[in-house]
Amino acid sequence: MKKTELVHLHALLVLCSERLVDRGIVDRSYFEPYTELGVTPVSFRARRDHHEAAVLLLAALLAAAVSDEYEPPADVEAVRTDSDSTSKRAS
């Protein structure tokens, strides 16, 4: 993957992480290990391998946050997303 593609993926993963925080699924501190790396999608002068490390860590954190084993905070309500909750088309 080229560096520009990696930076684009990095930016998309950051948007996903912000969405999880905004929805209250995880606290901002959950992504502290990623933040401590000091590499963001706008760190254009950062080396490719630094972006790769940030992407891999952020992807792992996101995967863990949305996995079945992750326990959300007690005040977060589950959102139903299965096909039964959507209206069905008339045949």
PDB file of N, CA, C and O in Angstrom:
ATOM      1  N   MET A   1       0.850  -1.168   0.000  1.00  0.00           N
ATOM      2  CA  MET A   1       0.000   0.000   0.000  1.00  0.00           C
ATOM      3  C   MET A   1       0.901   1.239   0.000  1.00  0.00           C
ATOM      4  O   MET A   1       1.870   1.316   0.755  1.00  0.00           O
ATOM      5  N   LYS A   2       0.569   2.187  -0.846  1.00  0.00           N
ATOM      6  CA  LYS A   2       1.339   3.432  -0.907  1.00  0.00           C
ATOM      7  C   LYS A   2       1.068   4.279   0.327  1.00  0.00           C
ATOM      8  O   LYS A   2       0.061   4.102   1.012  1.00  0.00           O
ATOM      9  N   LYS A   3       1.983   5.201   0.597  1.00  0.00           N
ATOM     10  CA  LYS A   3       1.839   6.043   1.782  1.00  0.00           C
ATOM     11  C   LYS A   3       0.558   6.871   1.717  1.00  0.00           C
ATOM     12  O   LYS A   3      -0.130   7.019   2.727  1.00  0.00           O
ATOM     13  N   THR A   4       0.232   7.408   0.551  1.00  0.00           N
ATOM     14  CA  THR A   4      -0.980   8.228   0.445  1.00  0.00           C
ATOM     15  C   THR A   4      -2.230   7.399   0.742  1.00  0.00           C
ATOM     16  O   THR A   4      -3.169   7.888   1.371  1.00  0.00           O
ATOM     17  N   GLU A   5      -2.239   6.141   0.289  1.00  0.00           N
ATOM     18  CA  GLU A   5      -3.373   5.263   0.576  1.00  0.00           C
ATOM     19  C   GLU A   5      -3.442   4.941   2.066  1.00  0.00           C
ATOM     20  O   GLU A   5      -4.523   4.878   2.652  1.00  0.00           O
ATOM     21  N   LEU A   6      -2.277   4.740   2.664  1.00  0.00           N
ATOM     22  CA  LEU A   6      -2.208   4.445   4.092  1.00  0.00           C
ATOM     23  C   LEU A   6      -2.703   5.634   4.917  1.00  0.00           C
ATOM     24  O   LEU A   6      -3.420   5.456   5.902  1.00  0.00           O
ATOM     25  N   VAL A   7      -2.319   6.839   4.513  1.00  0.00           N
ATOM     26  CA  VAL A   7      -2.768   8.047   5.211  1.00  0.00           C
ATOM     27  C   VAL A   7      -4.286   8.202   5.064  1.00  0.00           C
ATOM     28  O   VAL A   7      -4.963   8.611   6.007  1.00  0.00           O
ATOM     29  N   HIS A   8      -4.815   7.878   3.892  1.00  0.00           N
ATOM     30  CA  HIS A   8      -6.261   7.952   3.682  1.00  0.00           C
ATOM     31  C   HIS A   8      -6.979   6.954   4.585  1.00  0.00           C
ATOM     32  O   HIS A   8      -7.979   7.298   5.216  1.00  0.00           O
ATOM     33  N   LEU A   9      -6.482   5.731   4.651  1.00  0.00           N
ATOM     34  CA  LEU A   9      -7.058   4.730   5.545  1.00  0.00           C
ATOM     35  C   LEU A   9      -6.967   5.189   6.995  1.00  0.00           C
ATOM     36  O   LEU A   9      -7.902   4.998   7.773  1.00  0.00           O
ATOM     37  N   HIS A  10      -5.842   5.792   7.352  1.00  0.00           N
ATOM     38  CA  HIS A  10      -5.634   6.326   8.700  1.00  0.00           C
ATOM     39  C   HIS A  10      -6.727   7.344   9.024  1.00  0.00           C
ATOM     40  O   HIS A  10      -7.312   7.312  10.107  1.00  0.00           O
ATOM     41  N   ALA A  11      -6.998   8.240   8.088  1.00  0.00           N
ATOM     42  CA  ALA A  11      -8.031   9.264   8.294  1.00  0.00           C
ATOM     43  C   ALA A  11      -9.412   8.631   8.467  1.00  0.00           C
ATOM     44  O   ALA A  11     -10.193   9.071   9.311  1.00  0.00           O
ATOM     45  N   LEU A  12      -9.716   7.609   7.679  1.00  0.00           N
ATOM     46  CA  LEU A  12     -11.013   6.937   7.796  1.00  0.00           C
ATOM     47  C   LEU A  12     -11.162   6.239   9.147  1.00  0.00           C
ATOM     48  O   LEU A  12     -12.238   6.263   9.745  1.00  0.00           O
ATOM     49  N   LEU A  13     -10.089   5.621   9.624  1.00  0.00           N
ATOM     50  CA  LEU A  13     -10.142   4.957  10.928  1.00  0.00           C
ATOM     51  C   LEU A  13     -10.322   5.967  12.057  1.00  0.00           C
ATOM     52  O   LEU A  13     -11.012   5.694  13.039  1.00  0.00           O
ATOM     53  N   VAL A  14      -9.703   7.127  11.914  1.00  0.00           N
ATOM     54  CA  VAL A  14      -9.886   8.177  12.923  1.00  0.00           C
ATOM     55  C   VAL A  14     -11.345   8.629  12.943  1.00  0.00           C
ATOM     56  O   VAL A  14     -11.906   8.855  14.015  1.00  0.00           O
ATOM     57  N   LEU A  15     -11.959   8.762  11.777  1.00  0.00           N
ATOM     58  CA  LEU A  15     -13.383   9.121  11.724  1.00  0.00           C
ATOM     59  C   LEU A  15     -14.238   8.061  12.414  1.00  0.00           C
ATOM     60  O   LEU A  15     -15.186   8.390  13.127  1.00  0.00           O
ATOM     61  N   CYS A  16     -13.907   6.801  12.203  1.00  0.00           N
ATOM     62  CA  CYS A  16     -14.638   5.713  12.880  1.00  0.00           C
ATOM     63  C   CYS A  16     -14.473   5.802  14.389  1.00  0.00           C
ATOM     64  O   CYS A  16     -15.432   5.615  15.137  1.00  0.00           O
ATOM     65  N   SER A  17     -13.258   6.087  14.833  1.00  0.00           N
ATOM     66  CA  SER A  17     -13.022   6.182  16.282  1.00  0.00           C
ATOM     67  C   SER A  17     -13.792   7.357  16.876  1.00  0.00           C
ATOM     68  O   SER A  17     -14.335   7.251  17.975  1.00  0.00           O
ATOM     69  N   GLU A  18     -13.841   8.471  16.158  1.00  0.00           N
ATOM     70  CA  GLU A  18     -14.599   9.628  16.634  1.00  0.00           C
ATOM     71  C   GLU A  18     -16.091   9.309  16.709  1.00  0.00           C
ATOM     72  O   GLU A  18     -16.780   9.773  17.617  1.00  0.00           O
ATOM     73  N   ARG A  19     -16.586   8.527  15.767  1.00  0.00           N
ATOM     74  CA  ARG A  19     -17.993   8.133  15.765  1.00  0.00           C
ATOM     75  C   ARG A  19     -18.306   7.277  16.990  1.00  0.00           C
ATOM     76  O   ARG A  19     -19.350   7.454  17.618  1.00  0.00           O
ATOM     77  N   LEU A  20     -17.408   6.347  17.333  1.00  0.00           N
ATOM     78  CA  LEU A  20     -17.626   5.509  18.519  1.00  0.00           C
ATOM     79  C   LEU A  20     -17.646   6.347  19.793  1.00  0.00           C
ATOM     80  O   LEU A  20     -18.433   6.085  20.703  1.00  0.00           O
ATOM     81  N   VAL A  21     -16.785   7.346  19.853  1.00  0.00           N
ATOM     82  CA  VAL A  21     -16.753   8.229  21.022  1.00  0.00           C
ATOM     83  C   VAL A  21     -18.028   9.069  21.068  1.00  0.00           C
ATOM     84  O   VAL A  21     -18.642   9.205  22.126  1.00  0.00           O
ATOM     85  N   ASP A  22     -18.426   9.630  19.930  1.00  0.00           N
ATOM     86  CA  ASP A  22     -19.635  10.460  19.871  1.00  0.00           C
ATOM     87  C   ASP A  22     -20.888   9.686  20.275  1.00  0.00           C
ATOM     88  O   ASP A  22     -21.790  10.244  20.900  1.00  0.00           O
ATOM     89  N   ARG A  23     -20.944   8.419  19.925  1.00  0.00           N
ATOM     90  CA  ARG A  23     -22.108   7.588  20.259  1.00  0.00           C
ATOM     91  C   ARG A  23     -22.045   7.037  21.680  1.00  0.00           C
ATOM     92  O   ARG A  23     -22.984   6.387  22.139  1.00  0.00           O
ATOM     93  N   GLY A  24     -20.945   7.295  22.370  1.00  0.00           N
ATOM     94  CA  GLY A  24     -20.820   6.835  23.743  1.00  0.00           C
ATOM     95  C   GLY A  24     -20.481   5.363  23.883  1.00  0.00           C
ATOM     96  O   GLY A  24     -20.618   4.796  24.967  1.00  0.00           O
ATOM     97  N   ILE A  25     -20.044   4.743  22.811  1.00  0.00           N
ATOM     98  CA  ILE A  25     -19.694   3.324  22.858  1.00  0.00           C
ATOM     99  C   ILE A  25     -18.397   3.129  23.622  1.00  0.00           C
ATOM    100  O   ILE A  25     -18.251   2.170  24.380  1.00  0.00           O
ATOM    101  N   VAL A  26     -17.461   4.035  23.421  1.00  0.00           N
ATOM    102  CA  VAL A  26     -16.209   4.027  24.181  1.00  0.00           C
ATOM    103  C   VAL A  26     -15.912   5.442  24.637  1.00  0.00           C
ATOM    104  O   VAL A  26     -16.422   6.410  24.073  1.00  0.00           O
ATOM    105  N   ASP A  27     -15.096   5.552  25.644  1.00  0.00           N
ATOM    106  CA  ASP A  27     -14.634   6.843  26.134  1.00  0.00           C
ATOM    107  C   ASP A  27     -13.403   7.251  25.322  1.00  0.00           C
ATOM    108  O   ASP A  27     -12.686   6.396  24.801  1.00  0.00           O
ATOM    109  N   ARG A  28     -13.165   8.543  25.219  1.00  0.00           N
ATOM    110  CA  ARG A  28     -12.007   9.024  24.467  1.00  0.00           C
ATOM    111  C   ARG A  28     -10.702   8.422  24.996  1.00  0.00           C
ATOM    112  O   ARG A  28      -9.762   8.203  24.231  1.00  0.00           O
ATOM    113  N   SER A  29     -10.648   8.159  26.289  1.00  0.00           N
ATOM    114  CA  SER A  29      -9.436   7.593  26.880  1.00  0.00           C
ATOM    115  C   SER A  29      -9.153   6.180  26.371  1.00  0.00           C
ATOM    116  O   SER A  29      -8.026   5.699  26.489  1.00  0.00           O
ATOM    117  N   TYR A  30     -10.152   5.515  25.812  1.00  0.00           N
ATOM    118  CA  TYR A  30      -9.969   4.175  25.250  1.00  0.00           C
ATOM    119  C   TYR A  30      -8.907   4.188  24.148  1.00  0.00           C
ATOM    120  O   TYR A  30      -8.182   3.210  23.965  1.00  0.00           O
ATOM    121  N   PHE A  31      -8.821   5.298  23.418  1.00  0.00           N
ATOM    122  CA  PHE A  31      -7.875   5.411  22.309  1.00  0.00           C
ATOM    123  C   PHE A  31      -6.549   6.042  22.731  1.00  0.00           C
ATOM    124  O   PHE A  31      -5.761   6.453  21.880  1.00  0.00           O
ATOM    125  N   GLU A  32      -6.300   6.121  24.033  1.00  0.00           N
ATOM    126  CA  GLU A  32      -5.061   6.712  24.548  1.00  0.00           C
ATOM    127  C   GLU A  32      -3.798   6.041  23.990  1.00  0.00           C
ATOM    128  O   GLU A  32      -2.847   6.749  23.660  1.00  0.00           O
ATOM    129  N   PRO A  33      -3.746   4.703  23.870  1.00  0.00           N
ATOM    130  CA  PRO A  33      -2.538   4.091  23.292  1.00  0.00           C
ATOM    131  C   PRO A  33      -2.243   4.609  21.880  1.00  0.00           C
ATOM    132  O   PRO A  33      -1.082   4.803  21.517  1.00  0.00           O
ATOM    133  N   TYR A  34      -3.294   4.831  21.089  1.00  0.00           N
ATOM    134  CA  TYR A  34      -3.113   5.391  19.746  1.00  0.00           C
ATOM    135  C   TYR A  34      -2.634   6.837  19.832  1.00  0.00           C
ATOM    136  O   TYR A  34      -1.714   7.231  19.115  1.00  0.00           O
ATOM    137  N   THR A  35      -3.246   7.621  20.698  1.00  0.00           N
ATOM    138  CA  THR A  35      -2.891   9.033  20.847  1.00  0.00           C
ATOM    139  C   THR A  35      -1.435   9.191  21.266  1.00  0.00           C
ATOM    140  O   THR A  35      -0.752  10.113  20.820  1.00  0.00           O
ATOM    141  N   GLU A  36      -0.959   8.287  22.125  1.00  0.00           N
ATOM    142  CA  GLU A  36       0.417   8.359  22.611  1.00  0.00           C
ATOM    143  C   GLU A  36       1.445   8.159  21.507  1.00  0.00           C
ATOM    144  O   GLU A  36       2.599   8.557  21.664  1.00  0.00           O
ATOM    145  N   LEU A  37       1.049   7.550  20.390  1.00  0.00           N
ATOM    146  CA  LEU A  37       1.984   7.381  19.274  1.00  0.00           C
ATOM    147  C   LEU A  37       2.383   8.730  18.677  1.00  0.00           C
ATOM    148  O   LEU A  37       3.499   8.890  18.182  1.00  0.00           O
ATOM    149  N   GLY A  38       1.469   9.694  18.725  1.00  0.00           N
ATOM    150  CA  GLY A  38       1.770  11.025  18.212  1.00  0.00           C
ATOM    151  C   GLY A  38       1.731  11.140  16.698  1.00  0.00           C
ATOM    152  O   GLY A  38       2.233  12.114  16.136  1.00  0.00           O
ATOM    153  N   VAL A  39       1.142  10.158  16.034  1.00  0.00           N
ATOM    154  CA  VAL A  39       1.027  10.183  14.574  1.00  0.00           C
ATOM    155  C   VAL A  39      -0.451  10.271  14.232  1.00  0.00           C
ATOM    156  O   VAL A  39      -1.240   9.414  14.628  1.00  0.00           O
ATOM    157  N   THR A  40      -0.819  11.309  13.496  1.00  0.00           N
ATOM    158  CA  THR A  40      -2.200  11.496  13.068  1.00  0.00           C
ATOM    159  C   THR A  40      -2.244  11.481  11.544  1.00  0.00           C
ATOM    160  O   THR A  40      -1.194  11.524  10.903  1.00  0.00           O
ATOM    161  N   PRO A  41      -3.426  11.421  10.955  1.00  0.00           N
ATOM    162  CA  PRO A  41      -3.508  11.439   9.492  1.00  0.00           C
ATOM    163  C   PRO A  41      -2.904  12.698   8.863  1.00  0.00           C
ATOM    164  O   PRO A  41      -2.514  12.676   7.696  1.00  0.00           O
ATOM    165  N   VAL A  42      -2.826  13.778   9.614  1.00  0.00           N
ATOM    166  CA  VAL A  42      -2.249  15.010   9.065  1.00  0.00           C
ATOM    167  C   VAL A  42      -0.759  15.142   9.375  1.00  0.00           C
ATOM    168  O   VAL A  42      -0.168  16.195   9.136  1.00  0.00           O
ATOM    169  N   SER A  43      -0.158  14.098   9.897  1.00  0.00           N
ATOM    170  CA  SER A  43       1.293  14.087  10.129  1.00  0.00           C
ATOM    171  C   SER A  43       1.974  13.660   8.827  1.00  0.00           C
ATOM    172  O   SER A  43       2.520  12.561   8.726  1.00  0.00           O
ATOM    173  N   PHE A  44       1.929  14.546   7.841  1.00  0.00           N
ATOM    174  CA  PHE A  44       2.411  14.202   6.503  1.00  0.00           C
ATOM    175  C   PHE A  44       3.905  13.901   6.452  1.00  0.00           C
ATOM    176  O   PHE A  44       4.355  13.157   5.581  1.00  0.00           O
ATOM    177  N   ARG A  45       4.661  14.459   7.358  1.00  0.00           N
ATOM    178  CA  ARG A  45       6.102  14.216   7.357  1.00  0.00           C
ATOM    179  C   ARG A  45       6.493  12.968   8.142  1.00  0.00           C
ATOM    180  O   ARG A  45       7.661  12.579   8.164  1.00  0.00           O
ATOM    181  N   ALA A  46       5.518  12.352   8.779  1.00  0.00           N
ATOM    182  CA  ALA A  46       5.801  11.112   9.510  1.00  0.00           C
ATOM    183  C   ALA A  46       6.136  10.014   8.503  1.00  0.00           C
ATOM    184  O   ALA A  46       5.605   9.978   7.394  1.00  0.00           O
ATOM    185  N   ARG A  47       7.023   9.130   8.917  1.00  0.00           N
ATOM    186  CA  ARG A  47       7.427   8.044   8.032  1.00  0.00           C
ATOM    187  C   ARG A  47       6.265   7.085   7.808  1.00  0.00           C
ATOM    188  O   ARG A  47       5.350   6.980   8.624  1.00  0.00           O
ATOM    189  N   ARG A  48       6.331   6.396   6.686  1.00  0.00           N
ATOM    190  CA  ARG A  48       5.287   5.447   6.320  1.00  0.00           C
ATOM    191  C   ARG A  48       5.109   4.388   7.400  1.00  0.00           C
ATOM    192  O   ARG A  48       3.978   4.040   7.738  1.00  0.00           O
ATOM    193  N   ASP A  49       6.205   3.873   7.948  1.00  0.00           N
ATOM    194  CA  ASP A  49       6.092   2.824   8.962  1.00  0.00           C
ATOM    195  C   ASP A  49       5.444   3.331  10.249  1.00  0.00           C
ATOM    196  O   ASP A  49       4.836   2.553  10.983  1.00  0.00           O
ATOM    197  N   HIS A  50       5.570   4.633  10.528  1.00  0.00           N
ATOM    198  CA  HIS A  50       4.888   5.202  11.696  1.00  0.00           C
ATOM    199  C   HIS A  50       3.376   5.256  11.456  1.00  0.00           C
ATOM    200  O   HIS A  50       2.586   4.967  12.354  1.00  0.00           O
ATOM    201  N   HIS A  51       2.986   5.630  10.236  1.00  0.00           N
ATOM    202  CA  HIS A  51       1.561   5.625   9.891  1.00  0.00           C
ATOM    203  C   HIS A  51       1.020   4.197   9.933  1.00  0.00           C
ATOM    204  O   HIS A  51      -0.094   3.960  10.399  1.00  0.00           O
ATOM    205  N   GLU A  52       1.813   3.257   9.446  1.00  0.00           N
ATOM    206  CA  GLU A  52       1.374   1.861   9.447  1.00  0.00           C
ATOM    207  C   GLU A  52       1.151   1.363  10.875  1.00  0.00           C
ATOM    208  O   GLU A  52       0.161   0.686  11.152  1.00  0.00           O
ATOM    209  N   ALA A  53       2.065   1.694  11.772  1.00  0.00           N
ATOM    210  CA  ALA A  53       1.915   1.293  13.173  1.00  0.00           C
ATOM    211  C   ALA A  53       0.659   1.914  13.781  1.00  0.00           C
ATOM    212  O   ALA A  53      -0.068   1.252  14.523  1.00  0.00           O
ATOM    213  N   ALA A  54       0.406   3.185  13.467  1.00  0.00           N
ATOM    214  CA  ALA A  54      -0.782   3.869  13.988  1.00  0.00           C
ATOM    215  C   ALA A  54      -2.059   3.233  13.441  1.00  0.00           C
ATOM    216  O   ALA A  54      -3.025   3.042  14.180  1.00  0.00           O
ATOM    217  N   VAL A  55      -2.065   2.910  12.159  1.00  0.00           N
ATOM    218  CA  VAL A  55      -3.235   2.287  11.534  1.00  0.00           C
ATOM    219  C   VAL A  55      -3.503   0.914  12.145  1.00  0.00           C
ATOM    220  O   VAL A  55      -4.648   0.586  12.455  1.00  0.00           O
ATOM    221  N   LEU A  56      -2.465   0.120  12.317  1.00  0.00           N
ATOM    222  CA  LEU A  56      -2.647  -1.219  12.880  1.00  0.00           C
ATOM    223  C   LEU A  56      -3.170  -1.156  14.313  1.00  0.00           C
ATOM    224  O   LEU A  56      -4.056  -1.924  14.688  1.00  0.00           O
ATOM    225  N   LEU A  57      -2.624  -0.245  15.108  1.00  0.00           N
ATOM    226  CA  LEU A  57      -3.079  -0.104  16.488  1.00  0.00           C
ATOM    227  C   LEU A  57      -4.521   0.398  16.535  1.00  0.00           C
ATOM    228  O   LEU A  57      -5.345  -0.135  17.278  1.00  0.00           O
ATOM    229  N   LEU A  58      -4.818   1.413  15.747  1.00  0.00           N
ATOM    230  CA  LEU A  58      -6.173   1.971  15.736  1.00  0.00           C
ATOM    231  C   LEU A  58      -7.184   0.939  15.240  1.00  0.00           C
ATOM    232  O   LEU A  58      -8.284   0.839  15.784  1.00  0.00           O
ATOM    233  N   ALA A  59      -6.821   0.178  14.217  1.00  0.00           N
ATOM    234  CA  ALA A  59      -7.712  -0.868  13.711  1.00  0.00           C
ATOM    235  C   ALA A  59      -7.963  -1.930  14.780  1.00  0.00           C
ATOM    236  O   ALA A  59      -9.089  -2.406  14.929  1.00  0.00           O
ATOM    237  N   ALA A  60      -6.932  -2.299  15.515  1.00  0.00           N
ATOM    238  CA  ALA A  60      -7.091  -3.294  16.583  1.00  0.00           C
ATOM    239  C   ALA A  60      -7.993  -2.760  17.696  1.00  0.00           C
ATOM    240  O   ALA A  60      -8.841  -3.488  18.213  1.00  0.00           O
ATOM    241  N   LEU A  61      -7.812  -1.497  18.061  1.00  0.00           N
ATOM    242  CA  LEU A  61      -8.658  -0.893  19.092  1.00  0.00           C
ATOM    243  C   LEU A  61     -10.116  -0.818  18.635  1.00  0.00           C
ATOM    244  O   LEU A  61     -11.030  -1.102  19.409  1.00  0.00           O
ATOM    245  N   LEU A  62     -10.324  -0.438  17.385  1.00  0.00           N
ATOM    246  CA  LEU A  62     -11.688  -0.361  16.856  1.00  0.00           C
ATOM    247  C   LEU A  62     -12.336  -1.742  16.812  1.00  0.00           C
ATOM    248  O   LEU A  62     -13.503  -1.896  17.171  1.00  0.00           O
ATOM    249  N   ALA A  63     -11.584  -2.734  16.374  1.00  0.00           N
ATOM    250  CA  ALA A  63     -12.120  -4.097  16.306  1.00  0.00           C
ATOM    251  C   ALA A  63     -12.508  -4.594  17.695  1.00  0.00           C
ATOM    252  O   ALA A  63     -13.556  -5.216  17.869  1.00  0.00           O
ATOM    253  N   ALA A  64     -11.668  -4.318  18.673  1.00  0.00           N
ATOM    254  CA  ALA A  64     -11.966  -4.745  20.041  1.00  0.00           C
ATOM    255  C   ALA A  64     -13.191  -4.015  20.586  1.00  0.00           C
ATOM    256  O   ALA A  64     -13.992  -4.601  21.315  1.00  0.00           O
ATOM    257  N   ALA A  65     -13.335  -2.745  20.236  1.00  0.00           N
ATOM    258  CA  ALA A  65     -14.457  -1.948  20.748  1.00  0.00           C
ATOM    259  C   ALA A  65     -15.798  -2.435  20.216  1.00  0.00           C
ATOM    260  O   ALA A  65     -16.808  -2.340  20.914  1.00  0.00           O
ATOM    261  N   VAL A  66     -15.824  -2.948  19.009  1.00  0.00           N
ATOM    262  CA  VAL A  66     -17.091  -3.385  18.422  1.00  0.00           C
ATOM    263  C   VAL A  66     -17.283  -4.898  18.483  1.00  0.00           C
ATOM    264  O   VAL A  66     -18.277  -5.417  17.974  1.00  0.00           O
ATOM    265  N   SER A  67     -16.349  -5.603  19.096  1.00  0.00           N
ATOM    266  CA  SER A  67     -16.480  -7.060  19.201  1.00  0.00           C
ATOM    267  C   SER A  67     -17.537  -7.423  20.240  1.00  0.00           C
ATOM    268  O   SER A  67     -17.937  -6.588  21.052  1.00  0.00           O
ATOM    269  N   ASP A  68     -17.970  -8.642  20.204  1.00  0.00           N
ATOM    270  CA  ASP A  68     -18.991  -9.126  21.140  1.00  0.00           C
ATOM    271  C   ASP A  68     -18.481  -9.187  22.567  1.00  0.00           C
ATOM    272  O   ASP A  68     -19.276  -9.123  23.504  1.00  0.00           O
ATOM    273  N   GLU A  69     -17.167  -9.311  22.756  1.00  0.00           N
ATOM    274  CA  GLU A  69     -16.608  -9.427  24.095  1.00  0.00           C
ATOM    275  C   GLU A  69     -16.468  -8.084  24.806  1.00  0.00           C
ATOM    276  O   GLU A  69     -16.332  -8.048  26.029  1.00  0.00           O
ATOM    277  N   TYR A  70     -16.500  -6.975  24.057  1.00  0.00           N
ATOM    278  CA  TYR A  70     -16.321  -5.659  24.663  1.00  0.00           C
ATOM    279  C   TYR A  70     -17.544  -5.302  25.493  1.00  0.00           C
ATOM    280  O   TYR A  70     -18.676  -5.448  25.032  1.00  0.00           O
ATOM    281  N   GLU A  71     -17.321  -4.842  26.700  1.00  0.00           N
ATOM    282  CA  GLU A  71     -18.406  -4.415  27.584  1.00  0.00           C
ATOM    283  C   GLU A  71     -18.540  -2.896  27.517  1.00  0.00           C
ATOM    284  O   GLU A  71     -17.651  -2.191  27.992  1.00  0.00           O
ATOM    285  N   PRO A  72     -19.627  -2.368  26.940  1.00  0.00           N
ATOM    286  CA  PRO A  72     -19.808  -0.919  26.873  1.00  0.00           C
ATOM    287  C   PRO A  72     -20.116  -0.351  28.250  1.00  0.00           C
ATOM    288  O   PRO A  72     -20.477  -1.093  29.164  1.00  0.00           O
ATOM    289  N   PRO A  73     -19.974   0.960  28.401  1.00  0.00           N
ATOM    290  CA  PRO A  73     -20.356   1.587  29.669  1.00  0.00           C
ATOM    291  C   PRO A  73     -21.817   1.276  29.983  1.00  0.00           C
ATOM    292  O   PRO A  73     -22.621   1.079  29.073  1.00  0.00           O
ATOM    293  N   ALA A  74     -22.153   1.232  31.247  1.00  0.00           N
ATOM    294  CA  ALA A  74     -23.492   0.839  31.682  1.00  0.00           C
ATOM    295  C   ALA A  74     -24.596   1.770  31.176  1.00  0.00           C
ATOM    296  O   ALA A  74     -25.736   1.334  31.020  1.00  0.00           O
ATOM    297  N   ASP A  75     -24.280   3.038  30.919  1.00  0.00           N
ATOM    298  CA  ASP A  75     -25.314   3.991  30.520  1.00  0.00           C
ATOM    299  C   ASP A  75     -25.555   4.036  29.011  1.00  0.00           C
ATOM    300  O   ASP A  75     -26.309   4.889  28.541  1.00  0.00           O
ATOM    301  N   VAL A  76     -24.936   3.143  28.246  1.00  0.00           N
ATOM    302  CA  VAL A  76     -25.113   3.121  26.793  1.00  0.00           C
ATOM    303  C   VAL A  76     -26.178   2.096  26.442  1.00  0.00           C
ATOM    304  O   VAL A  76     -26.104   0.941  26.862  1.00  0.00           O
ATOM    305  N   GLU A  77     -27.172   2.525  25.668  1.00  0.00           N
ATOM    306  CA  GLU A  77     -28.227   1.616  25.239  1.00  0.00           C
ATOM    307  C   GLU A  77     -27.826   0.956  23.929  1.00  0.00           C
ATOM    308  O   GLU A  77     -27.186   1.578  23.081  1.00  0.00           O
ATOM    309  N   ALA A  78     -28.201  -0.291  23.773  1.00  0.00           N
ATOM    310  CA  ALA A  78     -27.913  -1.008  22.534  1.00  0.00           C
ATOM    311  C   ALA A  78     -28.818  -0.478  21.428  1.00  0.00           C
ATOM    312  O   ALA A  78     -29.978  -0.143  21.668  1.00  0.00           O
ATOM    313  N   VAL A  79     -28.287  -0.405  20.239  1.00  0.00           N
ATOM    314  CA  VAL A  79     -29.049   0.034  19.081  1.00  0.00           C
ATOM    315  C   VAL A  79     -29.368  -1.200  18.251  1.00  0.00           C
ATOM    316  O   VAL A  79     -28.465  -1.948  17.874  1.00  0.00           O
ATOM    317  N   ARG A  80     -30.633  -1.412  17.967  1.00  0.00           N
ATOM    318  CA  ARG A  80     -31.031  -2.584  17.194  1.00  0.00           C
ATOM    319  C   ARG A  80     -30.774  -2.314  15.724  1.00  0.00           C
ATOM    320  O   ARG A  80     -31.241  -1.317  15.173  1.00  0.00           O
ATOM    321  N   THR A  81     -30.024  -3.212  15.089  1.00  0.00           N
ATOM    322  CA  THR A  81     -29.684  -3.012  13.682  1.00  0.00           C
ATOM    323  C   THR A  81     -30.020  -4.216  12.828  1.00  0.00           C
ATOM    324  O   THR A  81     -29.664  -4.238  11.649  1.00  0.00           O
ATOM    325  N   ASP A  82     -30.690  -5.221  13.372  1.00  0.00           N
ATOM    326  CA  ASP A  82     -30.977  -6.410  12.576  1.00  0.00           C
ATOM    327  C   ASP A  82     -32.102  -6.138  11.583  1.00  0.00           C
ATOM    328  O   ASP A  82     -32.775  -5.110  11.653  1.00  0.00           O
ATOM    329  N   SER A  83     -32.291  -7.060  10.671  1.00  0.00           N
ATOM    330  CA  SER A  83     -33.269  -6.859   9.602  1.00  0.00           C
ATOM    331  C   SER A  83     -34.708  -6.852  10.107  1.00  0.00           C
ATOM    332  O   SER A  83     -35.587  -6.326   9.425  1.00  0.00           O
ATOM    333  N   ASP A  84     -34.975  -7.421  11.288  1.00  0.00           N
ATOM    334  CA  ASP A  84     -36.333  -7.429  11.828  1.00  0.00           C
ATOM    335  C   ASP A  84     -36.817  -6.044  12.222  1.00  0.00           C
ATOM    336  O   ASP A  84     -38.022  -5.801  12.280  1.00  0.00           O
ATOM    337  N   SER A  85     -35.888  -5.135  12.494  1.00  0.00           N
ATOM    338  CA  SER A  85     -36.296  -3.813  12.949  1.00  0.00           C
ATOM    339  C   SER A  85     -36.585  -2.854  11.803  1.00  0.00           C
ATOM    340  O   SER A  85     -37.056  -1.739  12.028  1.00  0.00           O
ATOM    341  N   THR A  86     -36.305  -3.279  10.579  1.00  0.00           N
ATOM    342  CA  THR A  86     -36.570  -2.409   9.435  1.00  0.00           C
ATOM    343  C   THR A  86     -37.896  -2.792   8.806  1.00  0.00           C
ATOM    344  O   THR A  86     -38.343  -3.933   8.917  1.00  0.00           O
ATOM    345  N   SER A  87     -38.505  -1.848   8.160  1.00  0.00           N
ATOM    346  CA  SER A  87     -39.780  -2.156   7.514  1.00  0.00           C
ATOM    347  C   SER A  87     -39.531  -3.012   6.279  1.00  0.00           C
ATOM    348  O   SER A  87     -38.542  -2.831   5.570  1.00  0.00           O
ATOM    349  N   LYS A  88     -40.434  -3.934   6.039  1.00  0.00           N
ATOM    350  CA  LYS A  88     -40.285  -4.843   4.902  1.00  0.00           C
ATOM    351  C   LYS A  88     -41.094  -4.314   3.735  1.00  0.00           C
ATOM    352  O   LYS A  88     -42.158  -3.716   3.903  1.00  0.00           O
ATOM    353  N   ARG A  89     -40.550  -4.555   2.531  1.00  0.00           N
ATOM    354  CA  ARG A  89     -41.245  -4.120   1.325  1.00  0.00           C
ATOM    355  C   ARG A  89     -42.464  -4.997   1.060  1.00  0.00           C
ATOM    356  O   ARG A  89     -42.461  -6.198   1.329  1.00  0.00           O
ATOM    357  N   ALA A  90     -43.474  -4.382   0.541  1.00  0.00           N
ATOM    358  CA  ALA A  90     -44.669  -5.146   0.159  1.00  0.00           C
ATOM    359  C   ALA A  90     -44.357  -5.954  -1.087  1.00  0.00           C
ATOM    360  O   ALA A  90     -43.693  -5.468  -2.003  1.00  0.00           O
ATOM    361  N   SER A  91     -44.834  -7.179  -1.119  1.00  0.00           N
ATOM    362  CA  SER A  91     -44.555  -8.052  -2.269  1.00  0.00           C
ATOM    363  C   SER A  91     -45.510  -7.780  -3.400  1.00  0.00           C
ATOM    364  O   SER A  91     -45.424  -8.420  -4.448  1.00  0.00           O
TER     365      SER A  91
END
